[in-house]
Amino acid sequence: MRETSHVRRTAGPKMVPRARGAVAYPVNALAMTPADWREHYGGQWDALVRARAVHDPHGILGRGHGMVP
């Protein structure tokens, strides 16, 4: 994903709540990287990856959000 001025402006505001343990509703205006998604799901990340492999083997669901497990 090409970084835009919007991405740069929104990256800072998401870090303060995240540092305090907050998570974001996945479909929002804050750009998230695959590493952000992994942190968001924490200990459930591996289960999510396995579930997606079974139930969404072609990666159709949730495209465009930068998750890509």
N, CA, C and O atoms as a MOPAC input file, in Angstrom:
PM7 MOZYME 1SCF
protein

 N      0.85100 1    -1.17300 1     0.00000 1
 C      0.00000 1     0.00000 1     0.00000 1
 C      0.89500 1     1.23300 1     0.00000 1
 O      1.83900 1     1.33200 1     0.78300 1
 N      0.58900 1     2.15100 1    -0.87100 1
 C      1.34100 1     3.39100 1    -0.96100 1
 C      0.91500 1     4.31500 1     0.17300 1
 O     -0.27300 1     4.57200 1     0.37100 1
 N      1.89400 1     4.80400 1     0.90400 1
 C      1.57900 1     5.70000 1     2.01700 1
 C      1.12500 1     7.05000 1     1.47900 1
 O      1.77000 1     7.64000 1     0.61200 1
 N      0.02000 1     7.52100 1     2.00100 1
 C     -0.50900 1     8.81900 1     1.60500 1
 C     -0.45100 1     9.75600 1     2.79300 1
 O     -0.15900 1     9.33700 1     3.91300 1
 N     -0.73100 1    11.02300 1     2.54700 1
 C     -0.74000 1    11.97100 1     3.65700 1
 C     -1.81500 1    11.58700 1     4.66500 1
 O     -1.64900 1    11.81400 1     5.86400 1
 N     -2.93100 1    10.99900 1     4.18500 1
 C     -3.99400 1    10.54100 1     5.09600 1
 C     -3.45300 1     9.46400 1     6.04300 1
 O     -3.73300 1     9.49400 1     7.24100 1
 N     -2.68600 1     8.52500 1     5.51200 1
 C     -2.11600 1     7.46100 1     6.34000 1
 C     -1.19500 1     8.06400 1     7.38700 1
 O     -1.24500 1     7.68000 1     8.55500 1
 N     -0.35900 1     8.99900 1     6.98000 1
 C      0.55300 1     9.63200 1     7.94800 1
 C     -0.21800 1    10.37800 1     9.03200 1
 O      0.16600 1    10.33200 1    10.20100 1
 N     -1.31000 1    11.07000 1     8.65900 1
 C     -2.09500 1    11.82800 1     9.64500 1
 C     -2.81500 1    10.90900 1    10.62400 1
 O     -2.94100 1    11.24700 1    11.80100 1
 N     -3.29100 1     9.75300 1    10.16000 1
 C     -4.08300 1     8.88800 1    11.02800 1
 C     -3.24100 1     7.90200 1    11.82400 1
 O     -3.74500 1     7.30700 1    12.77600 1
 N     -1.99200 1     7.71000 1    11.47300 1
 C     -1.16000 1     6.74300 1    12.19300 1
 C     -0.90600 1     7.17400 1    13.62500 1
 O     -0.97400 1     6.34300 1    14.53000 1
 N     -0.61600 1     8.44000 1    13.85800 1
 C     -0.32000 1     8.92500 1    15.20300 1
 C     -1.47400 1     8.75800 1    16.17600 1
 O     -1.26800 1     8.22500 1    17.26600 1
 N     -2.68700 1     9.19200 1    15.82700 1
 C     -3.80000 1     9.09700 1    16.76000 1
 C     -4.13800 1     7.67900 1    17.20700 1
 O     -4.65500 1     7.49400 1    18.30900 1
 N     -3.86000 1     6.67600 1    16.38100 1
 C     -4.20000 1     5.31200 1    16.79700 1
 C     -3.20400 1     4.74600 1    17.79700 1
 O     -3.50700 1     3.76100 1    18.47000 1
 N     -2.02000 1     5.34500 1    17.91000 1
 C     -1.00100 1     4.78600 1    18.77600 1
 C     -1.27300 1     5.03800 1    20.25900 1
 O     -0.92900 1     4.19600 1    21.08800 1
 N     -1.87200 1     6.15900 1    20.61200 1
 C     -2.12400 1     6.45400 1    22.02900 1
 C     -3.11500 1     5.45600 1    22.62600 1
 O     -2.81100 1     4.85000 1    23.65300 1
 N     -4.28800 1     5.26200 1    22.02200 1
 C     -5.20100 1     4.26600 1    22.59600 1
 C     -4.60400 1     2.85800 1    22.58400 1
 O     -4.79700 1     2.09700 1    23.53200 1
 N     -3.88800 1     2.51200 1    21.52600 1
 C     -3.30100 1     1.17600 1    21.44600 1
 C     -2.31100 1     0.96900 1    22.57800 1
 O     -2.25900 1    -0.11300 1    23.16200 1
 N     -1.52400 1     1.98900 1    22.89600 1
 C     -0.54700 1     1.88900 1    23.98800 1
 C     -1.24000 1     1.65000 1    25.32600 1
 O     -0.64300 1     1.11300 1    26.26000 1
 N     -2.50400 1     2.05500 1    25.40500 1
 C     -3.27700 1     1.86300 1    26.64700 1
 C     -4.11600 1     0.59200 1    26.61100 1
 O     -4.94100 1     0.37100 1    27.49900 1
 N     -3.91400 1    -0.25400 1    25.58600 1
 C     -4.59500 1    -1.54200 1    25.52400 1
 C     -5.86300 1    -1.56100 1    24.70100 1
 O     -6.53700 1    -2.58900 1    24.63800 1
 N     -6.20800 1    -0.45300 1    24.06800 1
 C     -7.43100 1    -0.41000 1    23.26300 1
 C     -7.21300 1    -1.10200 1    21.92600 1
 O     -6.09100 1    -1.18500 1    21.42600 1
 N     -8.29000 1    -1.59000 1    21.36700 1
 C     -8.27800 1    -2.12700 1    20.01300 1
 C     -9.31900 1    -1.37000 1    19.20800 1
 O    -10.22100 1    -0.75200 1    19.77300 1
 N     -9.19500 1    -1.41700 1    17.91900 1
 C    -10.10600 1    -0.68200 1    17.05300 1
 C    -11.09300 1    -1.62600 1    16.38900 1
 O    -10.77500 1    -2.78500 1    16.12200 1
 N    -12.28100 1    -1.12900 1    16.12600 1
 C    -13.21300 1    -1.88700 1    15.31800 1
 C    -12.55400 1    -2.06300 1    13.95800 1
 O    -12.12200 1    -1.07200 1    13.36900 1
 N    -12.45700 1    -3.28800 1    13.43300 1
 C    -11.67700 1    -3.53300 1    12.23300 1
 C    -12.01500 1    -2.67400 1    11.01200 1
 O    -11.11700 1    -2.34100 1    10.23900 1
 N    -13.24900 1    -2.31700 1    10.82200 1
 C    -13.60500 1    -1.54600 1     9.63300 1
 C    -13.75300 1    -0.08800 1    10.04500 1
 O    -14.84800 1     0.38000 1    10.35700 1
 N    -12.63200 1     0.61200 1    10.03900 1
 C    -12.66600 1     2.02200 1    10.41200 1
 C    -11.72000 1     2.81900 1     9.53000 1
 O    -11.18000 1     2.28200 1     8.56300 1
 N    -11.51800 1     4.05400 1     9.83900 1
 C    -10.71700 1     4.93400 1     8.98700 1
 C     -9.22000 1     4.85200 1     9.25700 1
 O     -8.44400 1     5.48700 1     8.54400 1
 N     -8.79300 1     4.10000 1    10.25200 1
 C     -7.37100 1     4.03800 1    10.57200 1
 C     -6.69300 1     2.96300 1     9.72600 1
 O     -7.08700 1     1.79700 1     9.76300 1
 N     -5.69200 1     3.35200 1     8.97600 1
 C     -4.93700 1     2.39600 1     8.16700 1
 C     -4.19800 1     1.43300 1     9.08200 1
 O     -3.57400 1     1.85200 1    10.05700 1
 N     -4.26700 1     0.13300 1     8.77100 1
 C     -3.59200 1    -0.87100 1     9.58600 1
 C     -2.73500 1    -1.75500 1     8.69700 1
 O     -3.14300 1    -2.12300 1     7.59500 1
 N     -1.55700 1    -2.09000 1     9.17500 1
 C     -0.64400 1    -2.98500 1     8.46800 1
 C     -0.90600 1    -4.41200 1     8.92700 1
 O     -1.62000 1    -4.61700 1     9.90800 1
 N     -0.33900 1    -5.41600 1     8.23200 1
 C     -0.46700 1    -6.79300 1     8.71800 1
 C      0.05000 1    -6.94300 1    10.15800 1
 O     -0.52200 1    -7.70200 1    10.94100 1
 N      1.11200 1    -6.23600 1    10.50700 1
 C      1.63300 1    -6.29800 1    11.88300 1
 C      0.63700 1    -5.70300 1    12.87600 1
 O      0.50100 1    -6.20500 1    13.99200 1
 N     -0.05900 1    -4.63900 1    12.47900 1
 C     -1.09900 1    -4.05700 1    13.34500 1
 C     -2.21100 1    -5.07300 1    13.60000 1
 O     -2.69100 1    -5.20800 1    14.72500 1
 N     -2.61800 1    -5.78600 1    12.54500 1
 C     -3.68100 1    -6.78200 1    12.69400 1
 C     -3.24300 1    -7.90500 1    13.62200 1
 O     -4.02000 1    -8.37000 1    14.45600 1
 N     -1.99300 1    -8.33900 1    13.47300 1
 C     -1.47900 1    -9.41000 1    14.33500 1
 C     -1.52800 1    -8.95900 1    15.79700 1
 O     -1.92400 1    -9.72800 1    16.67300 1
 N     -1.12900 1    -7.72700 1    16.05400 1
 C     -1.17800 1    -7.18700 1    17.42000 1
 C     -2.63000 1    -7.07200 1    17.90000 1
 O     -2.93100 1    -7.36700 1    19.05700 1
 N     -3.51100 1    -6.64900 1    17.01900 1
 C     -4.92600 1    -6.48600 1    17.34800 1
 C     -5.52800 1    -7.81100 1    17.82800 1
 O     -6.24800 1    -7.84700 1    18.82600 1
 N     -5.23000 1    -8.89200 1    17.11300 1
 C     -5.79400 1   -10.20100 1    17.46900 1
 C     -4.98500 1   -10.92400 1    18.53900 1
 O     -5.48100 1   -11.88000 1    19.13500 1
 N     -3.77300 1   -10.50100 1    18.79300 1
 C     -2.96300 1   -11.06900 1    19.86700 1
 C     -2.87000 1   -12.58600 1    19.80600 1
 O     -2.52900 1   -13.15600 1    18.77000 1
 N     -3.17500 1   -13.23000 1    20.92000 1
 C     -3.08400 1   -14.67700 1    21.03800 1
 C     -4.06600 1   -15.43700 1    20.16400 1
 O     -3.95000 1   -16.65500 1    20.02600 1
 N     -5.01600 1   -14.75700 1    19.58000 1
 C     -5.99200 1   -15.40900 1    18.70100 1
 C     -5.56300 1   -15.38300 1    17.23500 1
 O     -6.25500 1   -15.93200 1    16.37700 1
 N     -4.42900 1   -14.75000 1    16.94500 1
 C     -3.99500 1   -14.59800 1    15.55300 1
 C     -3.84600 1   -15.95000 1    14.84700 1
 O     -4.35600 1   -16.12300 1    13.74000 1
 N     -3.15000 1   -16.91500 1    15.47500 1
 C     -2.93200 1   -18.20800 1    14.82600 1
 C     -4.25100 1   -18.92200 1    14.55400 1
 O     -4.40800 1   -19.56300 1    13.51500 1
 N     -5.20300 1   -18.81400 1    15.48800 1
 C     -6.51900 1   -19.41800 1    15.27300 1
 C     -7.22800 1   -18.75100 1    14.09600 1
 O     -7.89100 1   -19.42400 1    13.30700 1
 N     -7.09000 1   -17.43200 1    13.97600 1
 C     -7.68300 1   -16.70900 1    12.85600 1
 C     -7.07600 1   -17.16400 1    11.53200 1
 O     -7.79300 1   -17.38700 1    10.55700 1
 N     -5.76200 1   -17.29900 1    11.50300 1
 C     -5.08400 1   -17.73600 1    10.28000 1
 C     -5.57700 1   -19.12400 1     9.87300 1
 O     -5.85200 1   -19.36600 1     8.69800 1
 N     -5.68900 1   -20.03200 1    10.84200 1
 C     -6.18400 1   -21.38400 1    10.54000 1
 C     -7.62900 1   -21.34700 1    10.04600 1
 O     -7.98000 1   -22.02500 1     9.08000 1
 N     -8.46500 1   -20.54900 1    10.71600 1
 C     -9.87200 1   -20.45000 1    10.31300 1
 C    -10.00500 1   -19.87000 1     8.91300 1
 O    -10.82300 1   -20.33900 1     8.12200 1
 N     -9.21900 1   -18.86700 1     8.60700 1
 C     -9.28100 1   -18.27700 1     7.25500 1
 C     -8.82900 1   -19.27800 1     6.20800 1
 O     -9.39000 1   -19.31600 1     5.11300 1
 N     -7.82300 1   -20.09100 1     6.52100 1
 C     -7.34500 1   -21.09500 1     5.57200 1
 C     -8.44800 1   -22.11100 1     5.24600 1
 O     -8.55200 1   -22.57900 1     4.11300 1
 N     -9.26100 1   -22.44400 1     6.24200 1
 C    -10.34700 1   -23.39900 1     6.05300 1
 C    -11.55800 1   -22.74700 1     5.38500 1
 O    -12.09800 1   -23.27600 1     4.41400 1
 N    -11.97900 1   -21.60300 1     5.90800 1
 C    -13.25000 1   -21.00500 1     5.49600 1
 C    -13.13900 1   -19.94300 1     4.39200 1
 O    -14.14300 1   -19.56900 1     3.78600 1
 N    -11.92600 1   -19.46500 1     4.13600 1
 C    -11.73300 1   -18.45200 1     3.09500 1
 C    -10.40100 1   -18.71000 1     2.37800 1
 O     -9.52000 1   -17.85100 1     2.37400 1
 N    -10.25800 1   -19.90500 1     1.76800 1
 C     -8.97300 1   -20.27900 1     1.18500 1
 C     -8.50800 1   -19.37000 1     0.04600 1
 O     -7.31500 1   -19.32700 1    -0.25600 1
 N     -9.41600 1   -18.65400 1    -0.58000 1
 C     -9.04600 1   -17.77100 1    -1.68100 1
 C     -8.88400 1   -16.31400 1    -1.24300 1
 O     -8.64400 1   -15.44300 1    -2.08000 1
 N     -9.01300 1   -16.04100 1     0.04700 1
 C     -8.80700 1   -14.69500 1     0.57400 1
 C     -9.79900 1   -13.67100 1     0.06100 1
 O     -9.43900 1   -12.52500 1    -0.20400 1
 N    -11.04800 1   -14.08600 1    -0.07800 1
 C    -12.07600 1   -13.19100 1    -0.61200 1
 C    -12.62500 1   -12.25000 1     0.45700 1
 O    -12.88100 1   -11.07900 1     0.17800 1
 N    -12.80600 1   -12.74800 1     1.66700 1
 C    -13.41900 1   -11.95100 1     2.73400 1
 C    -12.42000 1   -10.97300 1     3.33700 1
 O    -11.26300 1   -11.32000 1     3.57300 1
 N    -12.86600 1    -9.77700 1     3.57800 1
 C    -12.04100 1    -8.78200 1     4.26000 1
 C    -10.90600 1    -8.22100 1     3.43100 1
 O     -9.95500 1    -7.66800 1     3.98400 1
 N    -10.98200 1    -8.35000 1     2.12900 1
 C     -9.92100 1    -7.77000 1     1.28100 1
 C     -9.93200 1    -6.25200 1     1.41600 1
 O    -10.97700 1    -5.64300 1     1.64600 1
 N     -8.77000 1    -5.65900 1     1.27000 1
 C     -8.67500 1    -4.22000 1     1.29300 1
 C     -8.40500 1    -3.61900 1     2.66000 1
 O     -8.26000 1    -2.40300 1     2.78300 1
 N     -8.33600 1    -4.45300 1     3.68700 1
 C     -8.08900 1    -3.92600 1     5.02900 1
 C     -6.64100 1    -4.14100 1     5.46700 1
 O     -6.27200 1    -3.76300 1     6.57900 1
 N     -5.82100 1    -4.74100 1     4.61300 1
 C     -4.39800 1    -4.91400 1     4.92300 1
 C     -4.09800 1    -6.04500 1     5.87500 1
 O     -2.98400 1    -6.11700 1     6.39500 1
 N     -5.05500 1    -6.94200 1     6.13000 1
 C     -4.85600 1    -8.00800 1     7.11100 1
 C     -3.90500 1    -9.08000 1     6.60800 1
 O     -2.87100 1    -9.31100 1     7.23400 1
 N     -4.20700 1    -9.72400 1     5.53500 1
 C     -3.41200 1   -10.74700 1     4.86000 1
 C     -2.61600 1   -11.64500 1     5.80800 1
 O     -1.39700 1   -11.51100 1     5.91400 1
 N     -3.30000 1   -12.55600 1     6.49400 1
 C     -2.53900 1   -13.47100 1     7.36700 1
 C     -1.78400 1   -14.50900 1     6.57300 1
 O     -1.09800 1   -15.35000 1     7.15300 1

